[in-house]
């Protein structure tokens, strides 16, 4: 009877150690998740910003767990951790989240003509 209790305690300890090691491994994988932003799109290439550095990736190239499958002037298709992801210009991947900052808002200035038909503005 004592041997059975010891065996059950030992199995319980092994099981709890396995759970703890799986939790540690999953947290390490989360911390290794790639974060980047698409800053330029080209035919068969894309420029990303990662850790404040710019990197050009061409079709088929792998950079820090990111493989570029295809790219054109509209979007880029990546393979990250065996998951296909499509991002456009100014879109970013942070952890498991994706965001679209979009291009900066365009601002327009209108300069009307004066009485002589000339365009005048105030100087600096």
C-alpha positions as a Markdown table, in Angstrom:
| # | Residue | x | y | z |
|---|---|---|---|---|
| 1 | Unk | 0.0 | 0.0 | 0.0 |
| 2 | Unk | 2.8 | 2.4 | 0.9 |
| 3 | Unk | 4.5 | 1.6 | -2.5 |
| 4 | Unk | 1.3 | 2.5 | -4.3 |
| 5 | Unk | 1.0 | 5.8 | -2.5 |
| 6 | Unk | 4.6 | 6.7 | -3.3 |
| 7 | Unk | 4.1 | 5.7 | -6.9 |
| 8 | Unk | 1.0 | 7.9 | -7.2 |
| 9 | Unk | 2.9 | 10.9 | -5.6 |
| 10 | Unk | 5.8 | 10.4 | -8.0 |
| 11 | Unk | 3.5 | 10.3 | -11.0 |
| 12 | Unk | 1.7 | 13.4 | -9.7 |
| 13 | Unk | 5.1 | 15.2 | -9.4 |
| 14 | Unk | 6.1 | 14.2 | -12.9 |
| 15 | Unk | 2.8 | 15.5 | -14.3 |
| 16 | Unk | 3.1 | 18.8 | -12.5 |
| 17 | Unk | 6.7 | 19.3 | -13.7 |
| 18 | Unk | 5.5 | 18.6 | -17.3 |
| 19 | Unk | 2.8 | 21.3 | -16.9 |
| 20 | Unk | 5.2 | 23.8 | -15.5 |
| 21 | Unk | 7.8 | 23.2 | -18.3 |
| 22 | Unk | 5.1 | 23.6 | -21.0 |
| 23 | Unk | 4.0 | 26.9 | -19.4 |
| 24 | Unk | 7.6 | 28.2 | -19.3 |
| 25 | Unk | 8.1 | 27.1 | -22.9 |
| 26 | Unk | 4.9 | 28.9 | -24.1 |
| 27 | Unk | 5.9 | 32.1 | -22.3 |
| 28 | Unk | 9.3 | 31.9 | -24.0 |
| 29 | Unk | 7.6 | 31.5 | -27.4 |
| 30 | Unk | 5.4 | 34.5 | -26.7 |
| 31 | Unk | 8.4 | 36.6 | -25.9 |
| 32 | Unk | 10.1 | 35.5 | -29.1 |
| 33 | Unk | 7.2 | 36.7 | -31.3 |
| 34 | Unk | 8.3 | 38.9 | -34.2 |
| 35 | Unk | 7.2 | 42.5 | -34.4 |
| 36 | Unk | 7.6 | 44.5 | -37.5 |
| 37 | Unk | 6.0 | 47.2 | -39.7 |
| 38 | Unk | 5.8 | 47.3 | -43.5 |
| 39 | Unk | 7.3 | 50.6 | -44.7 |
| 40 | Unk | 7.7 | 50.0 | -48.4 |
| 41 | Unk | 6.2 | 47.6 | -51.0 |
| 42 | Unk | 7.9 | 46.6 | -54.3 |
| 43 | Unk | 7.3 | 43.9 | -56.9 |
| 44 | Unk | 8.8 | 40.8 | -55.4 |
| 45 | Unk | 10.2 | 42.6 | -52.3 |
| 46 | Unk | 9.2 | 44.5 | -49.2 |
| 47 | Unk | 11.0 | 46.7 | -46.7 |
| 48 | Unk | 10.1 | 46.2 | -43.1 |
| 49 | Unk | 11.1 | 48.0 | -39.9 |
| 50 | Unk | 12.2 | 45.7 | -37.1 |
| 51 | Unk | 13.7 | 47.0 | -33.8 |
| 52 | Unk | 14.3 | 50.4 | -35.4 |
| 53 | Unk | 16.2 | 49.0 | -38.3 |
| 54 | Unk | 15.1 | 48.8 | -41.9 |
| 55 | Unk | 15.4 | 45.5 | -43.8 |
| 56 | Unk | 14.7 | 44.6 | -47.4 |
| 57 | Unk | 13.3 | 41.1 | -47.9 |
| 58 | Unk | 12.9 | 39.5 | -51.3 |
| 59 | Unk | 10.5 | 36.7 | -52.3 |
| 60 | Unk | 11.5 | 33.5 | -50.6 |
| 61 | Unk | 13.9 | 35.1 | -48.2 |
| 62 | Unk | 13.6 | 34.5 | -44.4 |
| 63 | Unk | 14.4 | 37.1 | -41.8 |
| 64 | Unk | 13.9 | 36.5 | -38.1 |
| 65 | Unk | 11.1 | 33.8 | -38.5 |
| 66 | Unk | 9.4 | 35.9 | -41.3 |
| 67 | Unk | 9.4 | 34.5 | -44.8 |
| 68 | Unk | 8.2 | 36.6 | -47.7 |
| 69 | Unk | 5.9 | 34.5 | -50.0 |
| 70 | Unk | 5.0 | 37.3 | -52.5 |
| 71 | Unk | 4.8 | 41.0 | -52.7 |
| 72 | Unk | 3.5 | 43.7 | -55.1 |
| 73 | Unk | 2.7 | 47.4 | -54.8 |
| 74 | Unk | -0.5 | 46.7 | -52.9 |
| 75 | Unk | 0.3 | 44.0 | -50.3 |
| 76 | Unk | 2.9 | 41.5 | -49.1 |
| 77 | Unk | 2.2 | 37.9 | -48.1 |
| 78 | Unk | 4.3 | 36.5 | -45.3 |
| 79 | Unk | 4.7 | 33.1 | -43.6 |
| 80 | Unk | 5.2 | 33.6 | -39.9 |
| 81 | Unk | 5.3 | 30.5 | -37.6 |
| 82 | Unk | 3.7 | 28.5 | -40.4 |
| 83 | Unk | 0.8 | 30.9 | -40.6 |
| 84 | Unk | 0.2 | 33.0 | -43.8 |
| 85 | Unk | -0.3 | 36.7 | -43.2 |
| 86 | Unk | -1.1 | 39.5 | -45.6 |
| 87 | Unk | -0.1 | 43.0 | -44.8 |
| 88 | Unk | -0.4 | 46.3 | -46.7 |
| 89 | Unk | 1.6 | 49.5 | -46.6 |
| 90 | Unk | 2.0 | 50.9 | -43.1 |
| 91 | Unk | 0.4 | 47.8 | -41.5 |
| 92 | Unk | 2.3 | 46.1 | -38.7 |
| 93 | Unk | 2.4 | 42.9 | -36.7 |
| 94 | Unk | 2.9 | 43.1 | -33.0 |
| 95 | Unk | 2.8 | 39.8 | -31.2 |
| 96 | Unk | -0.5 | 38.2 | -32.3 |
| 97 | Unk | -2.0 | 41.6 | -33.2 |
| 98 | Unk | -2.1 | 43.4 | -36.5 |
| 99 | Unk | -2.7 | 47.1 | -36.9 |
| 100 | Unk | -3.1 | 49.5 | -39.8 |
| 101 | Unk | -1.7 | 53.0 | -39.1 |
| 102 | Unk | -2.4 | 54.0 | -42.7 |
| 103 | Unk | -0.6 | 56.7 | -44.4 |
| 104 | Unk | -0.4 | 60.1 | -42.8 |
| 105 | Unk | -3.5 | 62.3 | -43.4 |
| 106 | Unk | -3.0 | 64.5 | -46.4 |
| 107 | Unk | -3.2 | 68.2 | -45.7 |
| 108 | Unk | -4.0 | 70.7 | -48.4 |
| 109 | Unk | -3.4 | 74.4 | -48.5 |
| 110 | Unk | -5.3 | 76.7 | -50.8 |
| 111 | Unk | -3.6 | 79.8 | -52.1 |
| 112 | Unk | -6.0 | 82.1 | -53.9 |
| 113 | Unk | -5.0 | 84.6 | -56.6 |
| 114 | Unk | -4.9 | 88.3 | -55.7 |
| 115 | Unk | -6.3 | 91.2 | -57.8 |
| 116 | Unk | -3.4 | 91.0 | -60.3 |
| 117 | Unk | -3.8 | 87.3 | -60.8 |
| 118 | Unk | -0.6 | 86.4 | -58.8 |
| 119 | Unk | -0.3 | 83.9 | -56.0 |
| 120 | Unk | 1.1 | 85.5 | -52.8 |
| 121 | Unk | 1.9 | 84.0 | -49.5 |
| 122 | Unk | 3.4 | 85.3 | -46.3 |
| 123 | Unk | 7.2 | 84.7 | -46.0 |
| 124 | Unk | 9.1 | 83.3 | -43.0 |
